[in-house]
């Protein structure tokens, strides 16, 4: 029998059988094996940075492995921290992600198009040397801060890295994403203990907590970044590279297709796996204001762009618009 892609629409219909209405579709056959995986299952890049609403890498694996083939483009238009695109790249697919949140675009881009470990470590070493030559101006800037989120020396290093790291450079993007995941947490592996790593507390609440206890710990950003890189690269690089962009899901298809063509890759997706955002439930900007600050982004502006669906009907209309906008980037099999 000829390959299905060579058949006419009428022939394909005869091979596949009658088209079923939505209410006649059989149950979606997902085996429960992904539920049995450990919480931290998957490639070491997955937990680079926490992100509210992220789903397990094992679930992404169950869908990508079952419903796509090596070499296929797998798309997530609400990519978050990049779980689906990264897992697709790990499994020799072309992982593609889009998200209107610049933090999500940063994390996904870093994971699906990473530098080698040597490139990342060499760039970090260069930054460390440059910092050691001119720390005074950054220490002076840090001394004026009154939030007490970071120790002044740690903040001086962060201000320097914030100014030097470029999101469009592969190694810099990876370091910036890694640094975003290292900003805050309760263990010594983070740059401040002012908040846990799930989301950013407000400066006011941090100041009140500091008034009742010890000040921020002094931690070396370069040292912690080096340690984090060693953990992230323990599984090596993903088997394939992908693309990511910061774009509204309703209008991401042309931009993603262009980026795929620029890389000489197929510009049509065979599989879409996504989890739509919890709009008006999770404020993605406010929850990540410190990470967005590191990127030079305004958290209130991010929330204003993302948090616009005010009722169920508006949200349903939004999702219909997203699906319609994705049609140009989907293969004819859809």
Beta strands, then each sheet from edge to edge (+ up, - down):
strand 1: 73-76
strand 2: 94-98
strand 3: 243-245
strand 4: 271-272
sheet 1: 3+ 2+ 1+ 4+
end
